[in-house]
């Protein structure tokens, strides 16, 4: 239903890596409740992870984001630009949390992951990152891909 590309088995040359990753990720995210949970939890996990890294040292966060941007740049310029904007928003939120940053980030991280696992229990499939750690970076792209599809945008 959510196939990103109409694929002709005889012509696999037009399939981009980003589409393959998102399609594979989508295979374990077909239940509407699980998808909804992911649409909320993934941005919260990203925000809380960045908050924890920033609390450790802003430079740790900057290095993590730089590595993430390299990964996204290799997949899609549209996703890269979107993730750059989202990262700027996250930094603004993180700086606004002040002294509450670390405790808030830890609490949000734990609660969001609990919801993620509840979603996968509902789905009846294990999270994609159990197969390959790179799916932790694909999760945000999955959420964005669904948003882009609703907006009629192509990445």
C-alpha positions as CSV (number, residue, x, y, z in Angstrom):
1,X,0.0,0.0,0.0
2,X,2.7,2.5,0.9
3,X,5.2,1.3,-1.7
4,X,7.3,4.4,-2.5
5,X,8.0,3.3,-6.1
6,X,6.1,1.2,-8.5
7,X,8.9,-1.3,-9.2
8,X,9.3,-3.3,-12.4
9,X,11.2,-6.4,-11.5
10,X,12.9,-6.3,-14.9
11,X,14.1,-2.7,-14.4
12,X,15.7,-2.4,-11.0
13,X,18.2,0.3,-12.1
14,X,16.0,3.3,-11.2
15,X,15.6,2.3,-7.5
16,X,17.5,4.6,-5.2
17,X,19.0,3.4,-2.0
18,X,16.8,5.8,0.0
19,X,13.7,4.3,-1.5
20,X,14.8,0.8,-0.8
21,X,15.6,1.7,2.8
22,X,12.3,3.4,3.4
23,X,10.3,0.6,1.7
24,X,12.1,-2.0,3.9
25,X,11.5,0.1,7.0
26,X,7.8,0.4,6.0
27,X,7.4,-3.4,5.9
28,X,7.5,-3.5,9.7
29,X,5.3,-0.3,10.1
30,X,2.0,-1.1,8.3
31,X,-0.3,-1.0,11.3
32,X,-2.0,2.4,11.5
33,X,-1.6,2.6,15.3
34,X,2.1,1.7,15.0
35,X,2.6,4.3,12.3
36,X,0.9,7.0,14.4
37,X,3.1,6.1,17.4
38,X,6.2,6.3,15.2
39,X,5.1,9.7,13.8
40,X,5.1,11.1,17.4
41,X,7.8,9.0,19.0
42,X,10.5,9.3,16.4
43,X,10.8,13.1,16.5
44,X,10.6,13.0,20.3
45,X,13.4,10.4,20.4
46,X,15.5,12.5,18.1
47,X,14.9,15.6,20.2
48,X,15.7,13.8,23.5
49,X,18.8,12.0,22.1
50,X,20.1,15.3,20.8
51,X,19.3,16.9,24.2
52,X,21.3,14.2,26.0
53,X,24.2,14.6,23.7
54,X,24.1,18.4,24.1
55,X,24.0,18.0,27.9
56,X,27.2,15.8,27.7
57,X,28.8,18.4,25.5
58,X,27.5,20.6,22.6
59,X,30.5,19.3,20.6
60,X,29.3,15.7,21.0
61,X,26.0,16.7,19.5
62,X,27.6,18.7,16.7
63,X,29.7,15.7,15.7
64,X,26.7,13.4,15.8
65,X,24.7,15.8,13.7
66,X,27.6,16.2,11.2
67,X,27.9,12.5,10.8
68,X,24.1,12.2,10.4
69,X,24.1,15.0,7.7
70,X,26.8,13.1,5.7
71,X,24.6,10.0,5.8
72,X,21.5,11.9,4.7
73,X,23.4,13.8,2.0
74,X,24.4,10.5,0.5
75,X,20.7,9.5,0.3
76,X,18.7,12.6,-0.7
77,X,19.3,16.3,-0.8
78,X,15.6,17.0,0.1
79,X,15.9,14.8,3.2
80,X,19.2,16.5,4.1
81,X,17.7,20.0,3.9
82,X,14.7,18.9,5.9
83,X,16.9,17.3,8.5
84,X,19.1,20.5,8.7
85,X,15.9,22.6,9.3
86,X,14.6,20.1,11.9
87,X,18.0,20.1,13.6
88,X,18.0,23.8,13.9
89,X,14.5,23.6,15.5
90,X,15.8,20.9,17.9
91,X,18.7,23.1,18.9
92,X,16.4,26.0,19.6
93,X,14.2,23.7,21.8
94,X,17.2,22.2,23.5
95,X,18.7,25.6,24.4
96,X,15.2,26.7,25.7
97,X,15.1,23.8,28.2
98,X,18.0,25.3,30.1
99,X,18.6,23.5,33.4
100,X,15.8,21.0,32.7
101,X,17.5,19.7,29.6
102,X,19.0,16.5,30.8
103,X,16.2,15.3,33.0
104,X,13.6,16.2,30.4
105,X,15.6,14.5,27.7
106,X,16.0,11.3,29.6
107,X,12.3,11.1,30.6
108,X,11.1,11.8,27.0
109,X,13.6,9.3,25.6
110,X,12.4,6.5,27.9
111,X,8.7,7.2,27.4
112,X,9.0,7.5,23.6
113,X,10.9,4.2,23.3
114,X,8.3,2.5,25.5
115,X,5.7,3.7,23.0
116,X,7.8,2.5,20.1
117,X,8.0,-1.0,21.5
118,X,4.3,-1.0,22.3
119,X,3.7,0.0,18.6
120,X,5.8,-3.0,17.5
121,X,4.0,-5.3,19.8
122,X,0.8,-4.1,18.2
123,X,2.4,-4.5,14.7
124,X,3.7,-8.0,15.6
125,X,7.1,-7.3,14.0
126,X,10.4,-6.4,15.5
127,X,12.0,-2.9,15.0
128,X,14.0,-2.6,11.8
129,X,17.2,-1.5,13.7
130,X,17.4,-5.0,15.2
131,X,18.4,-6.0,11.7
132,X,20.7,-3.1,10.9
133,X,21.6,-0.1,13.0
134,X,21.3,2.3,10.1
135,X,17.5,2.1,10.4
136,X,17.8,4.4,13.5
137,X,18.7,7.1,10.9
138,X,16.1,5.8,8.4
139,X,13.2,6.1,10.9
140,X,13.1,9.9,10.6
141,X,13.1,9.6,6.8
142,X,10.2,7.2,7.0
143,X,8.2,9.7,8.9
144,X,9.2,12.5,6.5
145,X,8.4,10.3,3.5
146,X,4.8,9.9,4.7
147,X,4.5,13.6,5.3
148,X,6.0,14.4,1.9
149,X,3.6,11.9,0.2
150,X,0.6,13.6,1.8
151,X,2.0,17.0,0.6
152,X,2.6,15.6,-2.9
153,X,6.4,16.2,-2.6
154,X,9.1,14.0,-4.0
155,X,12.4,13.4,-2.4
